[in-house]
Amino acid sequence: MNQDIPAFNAPDDRPDLPDDLDEPEATRRTADPGETSTANRGWWDRNADEYQSDHGAFLGDDRFVWGPEGLDEADAALLGPAAALTGQRVLEIGCGAAQCARWLAGHGARPVALDLSYRQLQHARRIGEGACDGDEADAGAPGGFPLVQADAGALPFADGSFDLACSAYGGVPFVADSARVMREVARVLRPGGRWVFSVTHPIRWAFPDEPGPEGLTAGASYFDRTPYVEQDDDGRAVYVEHHRTLGDRVREIAAAGLRLTDLVEPEWPSWNDQEWGGWSPLRGRLFPGTAIFVCVKD
Ligand SMILES: C[S@@+](CC[C@H](N)C(=O)[O-])C[C@H]1O[C@@H](n2cnc3c(N)ncnc32)[C@H](O)[C@@H]1O
């Protein structure tokens, strides 16, 4: 299990990481696709080490968890029965350290793991190298599956390349134009393919992002789609999240030519006593924190 994050050996292997950022200001303002992508790439590069250190144990090296509630694909089978994954071409979007792709590979699927952040993909390499026994067939990266650095809004794959696509909180909440992501996924899926993605449950945008009692009182409009932006002293965005209502998500899915077959709102399980940012047992018992959309391309 990945508890300790070792330092990377080669300093040149790191992306450029400005280390002189003051505490950013949190605000709500517009942020276009370019500003959003630049900000989030930098944020995830700077924060990947801490993210993997904080959450790596919960995520596991080769587990497929859909969100902080801990819903596991091994139990939920939202991509279909695990036994049917063998040989399936699966695209994981916003893979982070590719824990989900590694679980898929372990079940015989042929994943491709994509992320915007080079540093997150370095963590995927690190874990994959640990899993390698030296004889493993090399499909382009340690762990036996390709890692691709790209934006979810411009997928570098041919039409109909994949049988399945999935994303556990990867990409979709972090792009300005999520309708475009839906279109891109529809394009790279074969007819009959399935797309399953999880995001922060939209209702959470009406509440303070706090795990305690202060996070139980609605203080903002659910209908306000203004992005959440953290910006530096010069007003440059350094982190952006975008909000869509449930209805917006359904319309974006339908407009891309996909059919929504399920909307899963995982309940907080009694075994899970961990807080993850604003997700906590207290709030999780009262209202949903994650929405998982299951879609099919007819
Ligand atoms: C909350 S993490 C989720 C990662 C992984 N699925 C997990 O559960 O740990 C979000 C991931 O989305 C990636 N991401 C953010 N914006 C993206 C974009 N526009 N395209 C692709 N990936 C993006 C980030 O780099 C980060 O690795």
The ligand as an ORCA input file, in Angstrom:
! r2SCAN-3c Opt
* xyz 0 1
  C      -9.623     14.537     -7.570
  S      -8.358     13.960     -8.659
  C      -9.003     12.361     -9.061
  C      -7.915     11.426     -9.504
  C      -8.281      9.959     -9.390
  N      -9.396      9.626    -10.227
  C      -8.542      9.652     -7.936
  O      -9.660      9.224     -7.618
  O      -7.630      9.873     -7.141
  C      -8.683     14.885    -10.154
  C      -7.731     14.576    -11.282
  O      -8.230     15.199    -12.465
  C      -7.124     15.725    -13.174
  N      -7.613     16.786    -14.066
  C      -7.995     18.035    -13.741
  N      -8.384     18.704    -14.823
  C      -8.241     17.861    -15.872
  C      -8.471     17.978    -17.270
  N      -8.927     19.104    -17.798
  N      -8.217     16.908    -18.057
  C      -7.728     15.756    -17.527
  N      -7.497     15.592    -16.202
  C      -7.745     16.629    -15.379
  C      -6.184     16.204    -12.102
  O      -4.872     16.373    -12.581
  C      -6.315     15.114    -11.060
  O      -5.375     14.095    -11.241
*
